[in-house]
């Protein structure tokens, strides 16, 4: 929600903080991509590129990756990588030779 509310800022990361019976609460770190200190810092200026717009909508933050089940690596992640939709499509698409 905060990514849509603050459209001029980029979401660097987000992580779970707390929950109650109705809501889950996340802490979100926002970065101004046009701030000079950000653009000059070699460790963080990657977020200034246009390809990193709305990372939160694509599940690329820490909370998004956890929600997509991407915390596991190796043979534990056979049914989750690169995404669950891609794995489903790979397993449910019939591929036949052209001439049988």
Phi, psi and omega in degrees: 000321184291333178294326177281324182292319181249076185292340181275355181250156177252143178275114179281314180199163175211147180208155183291138180244309186199171173208156171233198185287346183245315189240158166251140183248129180239147172261132185239130178260119181252147181229137174274111185288348181258003177285137185298323180295325179286317184291333181272341183279119184292338182280338187238350187287357174296334183283352179281343181290147183297338182291343181263018176290136175053053175297329183292330180286339181258006176072038183257002175270176183298316179292324179293319178293323177295321179292328179276357178079028185261018178282334181277150178231163176077215185290345178286344186251024183297329183259010180238342184251142001286334172203161181294325179293319179294322179292320178298315181295321179296321182279340186247011176258125180273120181245115182245152174297157185293318179244126181243000000 
